[in-house]
Amino acid sequence: MMSHNRLVFLTSFAILALTATGLEVLLHGPVQRRWWFWLPTVLLAALCGWCVYRSIVLPEPITTQPKFDAFYRQRLGMIQITTDVEQIQAWFIRHYTIMAELCGLGFLGWLFLWFQRAGRFRWLPVLVIFLMGDLLWFDYGRNPQCDPGLYYPGIPALGEVAQSVPGRVIGVRCLPASLAAMQGLNDIRGCDAIDPARMVALLKTVAKPGVESPSAATQFLTPKGSGVPPSTVKLAPVLDMLGVRYAIRRGEPLASYHPLFQSNDYWVLINSNALPRAFVPRSVATITSDDGELEALASPQFNPADVAYVESPVELPAVCRGTAEITNEIPTRIMILVRMETPGLVVLADRWDKGWRAYWNGKPMPILRANYAIRGVVIPAGNGTLEFIYKPASLFLGLWLAGLAVIVLAGWLIASKIRMVKTKVPPLSGQ
């Protein structure tokens, strides 16, 4: 019932109701009034009542400003929350009122449907078209998690980082990953409670001892590292490998620091050792055990530009030479321009997943799990394009099942139509 998914719920409910009505008409002719027709009515009435109640009685953390501040201080500790709770209260009241109105309209519509003469449903397709149009209009060009009026204000220094040399960021005791994303930045830390196990294990090798995240495994991870005046930082080699180019801090920097990006109380140090997301290490070594691989990666002597670790042996020269550059990408497809003087391993510092497929100049290539958690593809000497495409097995299984369902439904409709035609043909006279 949140603002950004309410019409998905409403439209799905309407389509389900229309599907049930249509199948009833096809199977039995004019719709019969059955006892379960009251279930949607009761559900809509209950939802309407709940929304009215919630628009009047607000959740406990936002009833007053002191309770709101205390709630976030208790959960986030050192982070100071200063905001106007009246804006959040108004947002809750407005959207729950809208939900109550929509549920009330649905309730009245279902009652109208109940008391209509059997078989009179010609107005229902108009309702479907209206709901689909309303859904598309509402969702066009936006993906909000809350009312845009409640978004955090822009921070000039972080905006400058987003427009600077590409690279991932990491907040040092500040800026959860979800807030970095709102500034157009890609934080290497996670922001949800369920994080990929291998990436979590890899990032924990660079966490400062004694500093634990209060919620998600890596959301408030504090990395090992030290600032190098006037404007750079030295981080753990694993973060160099993952392309973490910027370390973001809050407060006033020491007098010896002169950050290139600074505004409000944010300042940013640059990790000049960070590798690009796609690179070619000079050598490849094999480590078959997970523990051994993590230990090698956590070593201060690890240099990701010199060596990459894989789980099974590969035949490559002792010294590999080549370059790789990302030229185009969308969430499900990444294009990399590769120039190899010798055969070598192209490493993409994105998480390995069995749903990804790799193609070298259109030819399928196996994706190795490199450096414990990221992707690597062995490429021959020469120039070409390495393409990563996300094709999870679950998607194709879903498409096959959807296709099978369409075939079954079409067969059932044809059989029902033939049966109805046969029952309406009168017997020939004299027989």
N, C-alpha and C positions, 0 to 999 in steps of 0.2 A: 504493500500500500504506500510505498515511498513515491515521491514526486516523479522520479525518473523511470519508474517501471509500472506505474498505475495503469496506463493504457495498454501495456502488454498483457497485464492480468485481465483487464476488462475485455479486450478483443479476443483473447484466448477463451475466456468464458463464453462470450457470445458465439464464437465459431463452434465450440463444443455443443452448445445448446442447439444451434442450427443444424449441426450434423445429426444429432439425435432426432430432431424433428423430421429432417429429410429422410432418414432411414426408416422412421416410423411410417411416413407416408408411402414410401416405396414398398414396404413390406405388407402393410395392412390397409392401404388406401387412406381415407381421411383420418386425421389424428384422433385417437381416442383419449379421453381424459383419464389418465391413470394416476394412482396415488403418489407416485414419485415425482409428478409435476410440481408438487408442493415443496420438494426439497430445495430447489433453487430459490424459491420465494422465501423460505425460512432462512437460508444462508444469506441472501441479500439483506433481509431485514436485520439479521444479527450483525452483519458488517456495518450497516448503516448506523445501528445503535452504538456499536463500539466506536465508530469514528466520531459520532456526536459526543460521546463520553470523553474520548481522548482530546477532542478540541476544547473541552471545558476543563478537564482535570489533566494537567500536563505532567510528564514524567518527573520524578523527584529531582534529578540533577539540575533541571532548568527552571524550577519553580521560583528561585530567587538568585540574585547575583552572587551572594556569599556561598550558597550551596553549590553553585556551578563552579566557582573558583576552587572551592575546597575539594570537589570531586576530581578535578584535573590535577591539582597539586598532589593529591594522594596517589594518583595513578602514575604521574610523570615525574614526580619528585622535584628535581632542580628546575624544571621548565616552568616559568612564570606565565600564567595565562591572564591576559588583560583584554577583555572584550565586553561588549554590551549584550547581556543575556536577553534583553527585550527584543532584539532582532531575531534571535533564535526562537523565542516564544511566538513571535508573530508568524515566523515561517511554519512552525508546527500547526498553529491554529488555522492558518490559511489553507494548508494542504489537507489537513484532516477534514476541514469543512468541505473542500472540493470533493474529497472521497465520499463524504456523507451524502452530498448531492447526487453524485454518480450512482451510488448504491440505491438511493431513494428512487431515482429514475428507472433503474433496472428493476426494482421491486414493483413499481407501478406498471412497467411494461410487461412483466411476467403475469401480473394479475389480469391485465388487458388481454394477453394471449390466452389465459385460462378461460375467460368468459366469452371469447369469440366463438362464432359458429364454426363447427368442425370443418377443417380443410381450408379456412380463410387465412392464408399466410403470405399474400402477395406483397405486403409491405416489408417483409423481413429482409429481402435482398437489398433494399434501400438502406436499412439499418447497417448491414454488413459493409456496404460501400462507405457509409458515413464513418463508421468506426475505423476502417482501414485508412481512409483519408486523414482522419484526425490523428491517428498514430504516426503516419508519415510526416505530417505537418509539424507535430510536436517534436519529433526526433531529428528533423533535418538539421545537419550542421552542428550538433551538440552532443556531448556525452558527459553531462554534469553528474556529480555525486551529491550535490546539494544545490540550493538556490545560488546562482552566480553572485548575488549580492553579498553572500557570506564568504566569498573567496578571500584568501589572504592578499593583501596589496602586493604589487610587484616590487622587487628589490633590484635596484639598478645594477649592483655588482654582479648578481647572479645572472641577470639578463645579458651582461657583457660576456660572462663566461659561456653562456649558451651560444653566443655569436662568434666566439673565438675558435681556436684550434680544436677540432673534435677530440673528445676524450671523456671517459667516465669520471664521476666525482665520488667523493666520500665525505660525509659530514663527521667532524670530530667533536663528539659530545653535543651535537646540535643537528637540526634539520633532518627529521625522519625522511626516508626515501620517498614516501608518498608526497611530501611537500616539495622535495626537489623536483619531482616530475611535474608539478604545477608550474615550476619556473622554466620548464623545457630542458631539464637536466636529467641525466641517466645515472642514478646512484647505484653502485655495485651492491649495496646492501638490500635485503628484502624488506617488504613492508606488510606482509601477511603472516598469519599464524602458521600456515603450512608452507614450508620452504623446501626446495629440492635437497635431498639428504647429502648428495655429494658436494654440491656448491656450499652448503652450510659447513660441512667438514673442512672444505678447502679454506673458507674464509675464517674459520675458527683458528687456523694456524697463524693468522696475522693479528688476532685479537690481543689487546693488552691484558695481561693476567689480572684477575681480580675485578674486572669490570664486566658485569653480566647484563644482558638485555632483560628488561622487566616483562616483555611480552613475546613478540616474535623472536626467533632465534638470532637473527642478525640485524634487527631493525635499529637498535641503538649500539651496534658494535663500535668499539673504540679501537682504531688500528694502532699497531706499533709504528713508531716512526719519530722523526725529530725534524724540527725546522732548521733550515740553513739560511741565515740572513744573506741578503735582504728580502728575498721574495720566493725562495724555493723550499722544498721539503723532500726529505729522503724517507721513502716508505719501504715496506717489506717487498722482496722480489716477486712474491705472488701477485701483489697489487700492480707491480710493473707489468707483469704478464697479462693481467686482466684489463690493461689499458686505463688505469686510474690516474688521470693527469692532474686532477685538481683536488686539494684538500681544503674544505670549508670550515672556518672557525667563527666563533662569535666573541664579542667583547672588544676591548681595545688591544691592539698588538703592542708588543714591547717596542721600545724606542729604536732598537736595532733593525726592526722589520719595516719594509716599505712595500707592501703588497701591490701588485699591479691592478688588482680588483678589490675595491673597498667602498662600502657605502653603508649608511646606518651603523649598525654594530656588527656587520658581516665583513669578513676579510678572507681572501683566498690565496693559498700558496700553490705553486706549480711544481709538479713532479716531472722533472725533465727526463727521467729515466723510463717513463711510461712508454710502452710499445703501442703501435697502432693495433686495432682490433684484428687485422689480418697481417700475418708476418711469416717469414721463413727462417726458422732457427738454423744455425750453422751445422748442428749435428743432432742425431736422434739416438736415444738409448732406450733399452728395454728393462722395465721393472715389472715383474709379474704379480707382486703382492700389493694390495691397497695400502697397507701400513708402510711398506717400504717406499712407495711412491709419495705418500704424504710426508714422510720423514725427509726425503730428498728435496721436496718442494719447500718445506719449512726451513731448510738450512739457509743461513745468511749468505753462504757461498753460491747459492743457486742463481744462475743468470739465464733468464728465459730466452735471451737473444742467442746464447751459445748452445743450449741443449733443450730438447723437448723429450718427455718420457712417454712411452707407449706401453701397452700391456702385452703385445705379441711382437716377435722379431719382424723387422722390415729390411729389405735389401736396398741400402742407400750408400752413396760414397761417404768417406770419412768426413769430408767437408762439403756442405751443400751451399749453393749460392743461387739466390733468386730474390725477387720482390713480389709483393702482393698488395693490391689496392682495391678497396671497395668502391665500385663505381655507381651502384644503384641498389636500393633495397626497399622492400615493404615488409610487413611483419611475417609473411609466409614465403618470401623469396629474397635471396641475396646474390648479387652479381659481383664477382671479384676478377679483376684483370691481373693475370699472373705472367711474369717473365722469368723463366728458369734457365740459368746457364748450365745447371746440372740437375739431375733428378733430386727431389727433396720433398719435405713435408710442409704443406701449407697449413698453418694453424689459424683457426678462427676462434677468437677468445669469447665465444658464446657457448652456453651450456649444451653439452651433448644430449641428444634425445633420439630414440630409435625411430621417431616419426620423420626425421629429416632425411632427405635424399641428396646426393651430390652427383653432379654431371660435369665432366671435363670435355669441353667442346662438344657437348651433346651426348657424350658416352657416360653411362653410369659408372660410378666409382664408389668403393666402400669408404665409409666414414669411420675412422679410428677414434677411440676415446683417448685424447692426448692430455697430458698433465692432470690426470685424475678425473677431470670433470668437463673439459671443453673438447672442441672438434678438431680433427686433423685429417688431411687427405694427402696421400702420396701422389705426387705429380711428376711426370717425366720431363726431361729437358725440352724446352721450347716455349713459345708464347701461346696464350689462349685465354679462355674464359672459364672460370670455375663457378658453377652455379649451385646454390643450395635452395632446395624447394621443400616445404613442409607438407608431407603427405602421410598423416597418421593413419594407421590401419583402422582405427575406430571410425574415421570419416567414411572410408569406403564400405565398411560394414554397415554403417547407417544408411548409405545410399542404396546398397543392395537390398536391405530390409525395406526401405521406403519404396523401391521399385517393385519388390515382391508384393507389398501391401497394395499398391496401385493395381497390379495385375489381378490379384485376388478380388479386390473390390470391383474392378471392371467386369470380371467374369461373373461375379455374383449379380451385378446390375443387369447384365445381358440375360442371364438365366431367369431373373425375376421378370424382366420385360417379356421374354418368350412365354413364360408361364401365364402372365396376365393376358397376353394376346390369345393364347389357346383357350383360356376360360371364357373369353368374350365372344368366340366364334360360335354362332348358333348352328345346330345340327341341320343337315340338308333335309328338305321335305321328302317324305316317302321312305326315309330310312328308319 
